[in-house]
Amino acid sequence: MLTKTPISELRERLHQFPELSENEEKTAGFIADFFSELSYKIHREVGFHGIVASKRYGSGKTIAFRAELDALPIDEESERAYKSQNEGVSHSCGHDGHMAILLDLALRFEKTEELTGEVVFIFQSAEENGQGAEQMIGREELVNLEIHRCFALHNIPGEPLGSVHYKTGSFACASVGVDLKVRGKSSHAAHPEFGINALSIASEGLQKIQKIQDQCPEGEFTLITPIAMKSGKRAFGTVPSDATLLVTMRAEKSEILEGMMDEVKAIVKGLEDQYKARLKLSFKEYFPATVNFDDEGLLKEICVENKSQYVEMDRPFRWSEDFGFFRKCFPILMFGLGSGESQPHLHAANFDFPNEIIENGSDIFYRLYNSYQ
């Protein structure tokens, strides 16, 4: 039985068989089998392969916890016995550990006498591409549960094992990918005036987009990162007719990012009018900011109780998390859990979630649940 297997071993099994966003069928089946053994009510395929497992233990509020099912398209560089068996795919972000924490939490609830309230476990598909949470919003499997609060965590490499990192308000930045395709007109390189140089237009577009940061509110974090520019062939005599520009933009507040997106639209329209070229703009992988409700010091109190190091953040994390989408449905709170000062960074090929902090995360979630009953 899965529920009789040590949690560390379950985590390592999940680590061995990672699946990419929107393809987590076997991982979801593993999770569903675990909760079936605990007699939970289980809904499957809630937003791609998402799982919603719930159980009422008594009168009280409905509290939810969320983890991610998906892995990354990264070849794992490791000699571990439980190394990824799926070529080109690995749990390099620690989602296997996040899932294991919720499995451990479920077992804690089963061992608690006279537990009250209803617990909901949300195992979300497709976090890495920003699609999964949005697909779950509005689904009756969640709406009908009337969730009072929803909690999540993310492991934080480079920070002490088990340390807790929290910020009221914006906890993780909003971000979006800018995909700009330029269609110009080829000509002989000796007569560029007869053509429309797509590469030049894309280059100018990049320069203008990067200057958007200068117009953003002072004191608010924003970042614009060029990702790729593709144009032309190895043909020195020809002006390129096509170009593609990829840029990532991020900001600590969703409304600031949306303003930046409007600026990009205006830039693209201006380039079209100036050069009489055809430009196609699309925004990819939009993540809203993850905005925490004010816990009024509760998480800090819990850390004092269980002797965890507590760190009050003064800036949100630069990375993005689609957990922020759930804020449309119910109040959310995410905190960071230190995964080791010498731990490789997130998305590194040799990253491995430390089993040592599974109990830390589970214990904090358990105390949060009881505090809201």
N, C-alpha and C positions, 0 to 999 in steps of 0.2 A: 504493500500500500504506500502511496506517495506520502500520505500524512504521517507515516511511521518512519520515513527516511529523514536523516539529518538535513537541516536546512542548507548547510554548506554544500552538501552533496547535490541537493536539488539545484542550487545556484550553478554548480559546475556542469550539470546536465544541460541547463539552459544555455550556458556559455558555449557548450560544444556544438549546439545546433542552432545557430543564429539565422534569422530570416530578415530579408529587406522589407522596407515599408510597403504596406498593402499586400504583402505575401506571407503573413505570419500565421498561416493556417495551423501548422503543427505546434507552434508555440502556444497558440490559443487553445488548442486541444489539450495540451499538457496542463494548462491552468484550469480549464474546465473540469478535467478529471480530478484534480486536487480538490476543488470546491465541491464536487459531487460527493466525495467521501465525507464531507462535513455537512451534507444535507442542505446546502445553500440553494436558493432559487437562482437559476443561471439563465441569462439571456446571451445568445451568441450572435455573431455577425452584426453587432451594433456599430456601424461605421466601419466598413471593411471587415476586419476580423476581430473587432473589439468585443470584450467580455464585460458584462455587468453581473456581478454576483452579490446577492443580498440575503440577509438573515435578520429577523427580529427576535431579540432576546427578552423583550419586555417593554413596558411603557417608557416613553422618552423620545428624544430627538433622533433624527436620521442623519448620521455622519458618514461621509464618504472619504475614501482614500484612493489615490490614482497612481498608477505606474504605467510604463511604456513597454510595448511588446517588441518593437523593431530593433534591428541592428544596422550596421553601416557597411557600405561596399568597400571594405578595407581588408587587405590580406593580413592576417595575424602573424606577427613575428614572435614566436614563442616555442619553448620546448616543454611546456606544461603537458601533463598527462591528459588534461581536459581541453586541450587546444581545439579551436574551431575545426569541425569536420566539413564545413561548407566552404569550398574554395572561393576566395575573394570576398567573404563576408565575415564580420566579427562583431562582438559586443564591445566595441572600443569606446563606448560612451557610458557603460555601466548599467544599461537597462536590465541586464540579467540580475544585478544586485538589487535594483529598485524593486523588481518583481519578487525576489527572495524576501525582502523586508516585509512585503505585504503577506506573503505566505506565512512567515513567522508570526506576524500580527494576528492572522486568522487563528492560528493554533493557540495563541495567548487568550483570545476571547473564549475559545472552547474550554479552556482550563479555569476560567473565572466563574466562581459561584455567584449567583444572583446578579448577573450582568443585565443592565437595562438598555433601552433604546434599540435602534436598528443600525446595523453596519452595512455599508455598501462598498464593494471593491470594484474599481473601474480599471480595467486593463486596456489601455488605449492603443490602437493600431496607428501606424504612420505618423509618429511624432517628428521624425527626422526630416520629412519633407513638408511639414506644416499642414498636412491634410486631415489627420486623424481626429483631433478634438472637434474641429468644425463639423465633421460628418456625424458626430454624436449629439450635437446640440439640437434640441427640439424633439429628439426621439422619445417616444412614450415610455420606453424602458427606463429612462432617467427622469423625465418630467413627472411621471406618476409616483415617484418615490418621495417627492417633496424634501429634497436634501437641504439640511440646515447649514452645513459647512462642508467644504471639501478641502482635503490636505494632500500635499505632495512634497517630495524632496528631490534634490539632485546632489549627487556626490561631487565634491570639489577637490580635485588634485592640488597638491602644493600646500594644503592646510593640514594641521594636526589631525590625526585619526580621531573621529568622533566629535570634533568641534562643530558647533552649530552656528550658522551664519544667517542673519535675518535682517530684513528691512521692511518697515511699513511702507505702503505705497508701491512705487515701481521697484520690483525686485530683479527683473530681467528685461533687457531692452526689446523694443519692437524692431523688426527688420524686414527688408524686402529685397528681392533681386530685380534689377532693371535689365531687361532684355531689349536691345535696340537693334533692329535690322535696317540697313540702308541699301536702297537700290538706286544706283546712279546710272552712268552711261560710259562705256569703255571708249577709249580713243588711243591714238598713238601717243607715246610718252613725249614725243617731240612737239606735239600739238595738244597739250592738256586743255586748251580753251575749247576744243571740239567735244570734249567729254564732260562728265560730271564725276569727280573723283570721290568714290564712296569712302575710301580710307581717310581722306582729308576731312570729310564731313563727320565721320565717326570720331576722329581725333579731336576735332573742335567740340563735338558734343561732350566728350569726356572732360575736357577742360572746363566747359561751362557747368557741367554737373558737379564737378569737384568744388566749384566756387559757391555752390548752394550753402555749404557750411558757414560761409562768411555772413549769411543772412539769417542764420538761426539765432534764437534767443540766447543772450549771453548767460553763461552759467549752466546751460542745459547741455547734456552730453549728446553729441551727434558724431557720426563717423561715416565717411564714404570711402569705399575700398574698391579700386579697379580689380576686376577678376580676369577678364580675357578680352582680346580684340583679334578678330580674324578677318583677313582681307587679302585678295589677290593671289597670284601664283608667282613662281620664279620665272617671271617674264619681264625683264627690265624695259622692254619697249612698249608696254601696255599699261594704260591707266585702269585701275581696278573698278569694276562696276558694282561690286557687292562688298558689304562689310557687316560684321556683327560685333556689337559692343555689349559686354556683360559687366555690371557694377552691383555691388551690394551696399545698401544704405541702412543705417540703424540709428535709433534715437531712444532716449530713456522714456519718452512718452509717445503713445500711439498718435495723438493729435499732431505732434511735431513731425513725425514721420509722414503722416498724410499730407501735411503742408509741403514737405520736401517732394513728395510724389507729384503734387500739383505743379511745382516749379519745373520738374522734369518734363511734364506734359507741355508746359509753355515753351521750354527750350526746344523741344522736338518740333513744335508747330513753327517756331521761328526759323529753324534750319530748313524745314520744308519750303517755306515761303522764300527764303533767301536763295537757295540753290536749285529750286524746282526739281528736287529729288523726291523719291518715295521713301518715307520712313515708317516703319511699323514698330510701335512701342507696346510692350507688354510687361506686366509686373508678375513675378513668380515667387512662390514660397513666402507669402506674407505671414508674418508672425506678429500679433499684437503684443504690446508690453504685458508682462505678467504683473498684475497689480494686486498686492495683498491687502486684505482688510486689516484694520487696526486691532491687534490682539490684546491691547491694553496691558502689555507686559507679561502675559501668561506664559509664553514660550520661555522667556527669561527665568521665570519662577520655576518652571519645570526643569530647566538646566541646572538651577541651584539644587533642586531636590535630588536629581540623579547624578550630580557632580560632573556635568558636561561643560566644557568650555563654551561660553556664549560670546559671540562677536556681533556687535551692532554695526551694520554696514552703513556707510555714508553715501555710497553710490551703488546703483544697480549693476548687476553683472552685464558685461557687454554682449554675451551670447543671448540667443532667443529660445523661447520655449512655448510650444503651442498650448500649454496648460492655460494660458491667458484667455483663450476662447471660452473656457467654461465659466468665466466671470459673467457672461451673458445670462447664465442659468442660476447661479448661486454664488455666495461669497467664497473666495478661494484664498488659500495661504500656502506658499511654498517657502521652504528654507533650504539652506545648503548644509551638507554633512561632509566634513573633512574626510578625505580618503587617503591622506598620508602626504607628508612633506616631500618625500622622494618618489611619489607616484608619478608616472608619465602623464602628460597632459591629456585631456579629453581628445578623442579621435586619433590618438597615437597608435601605431601598429602593435606596440607591446603593452598597451593598457590592459589592466586586469583588476576588476573590482575586488577590494579586500573583504574577505569573509568576516574579518574582525569587527566591522561596523554594522553588520546586519542587526545584531541585538541592540545597538545604540539607536538606530532608526526605528526599530520596532517598539522599543520602550517609550520613545518620545511620542510616537503616534498613539500608543496605548493610553498614555497620560492625557493627551489632548482629547481623545475620545471621551474619557471619563469626566474631564473638566467641563465639557459642554452638555452633559446629561443633567 
